[in-house]
Amino acid sequence: MNRFPRLVLTTLLCAVAATAAHADVHPVLGRALCLAAAQDSALGPQVEVLLDRGVLDYADVPQVLNLPCEAGRNLMQTIVSGLHAENLEYVVIDLGLDPDAPLLEMAGERLTLQQFLQHSVVAGEPAVQRFARDYLRDFRDAEFNPNLVVSALMPHR
């Protein structure tokens, strides 16, 4: 499986760390994240390195999900259209994405994960429709997504 080399990522981190603030993702770093999102199971390790180095913070997750990638898609659209289940599960479960918070931007609107996936079911190609439909079914299951218990206890903004 083709993965973004860790050495290149480390070099990028060193070059970008001084100019990247938590509120802004450097374009070079954004490109690296988009490349990782387009490869199954590649996004998690890359984001973990960025979190460990302090280049990203958990508060940056919405911005990262909305990074512009290729073909007019944002990072989340890249994950879903590429059918990258491991990357999607990483974002939702490991990064603790609140499925009820309006975090994803699409056509000038902020959507929740459920709304985003429902749009993918309606507008996507058949494989994307099945992928989104299956994920919609599974992500509301507390055994599949333990964050549901946590998000149910927290007030929504």
Beta strands, then each sheet from edge to edge (+ up, - down):
strand 1: 104-106
strand 2: 109-111
sheet 1: 1+ 2-
end
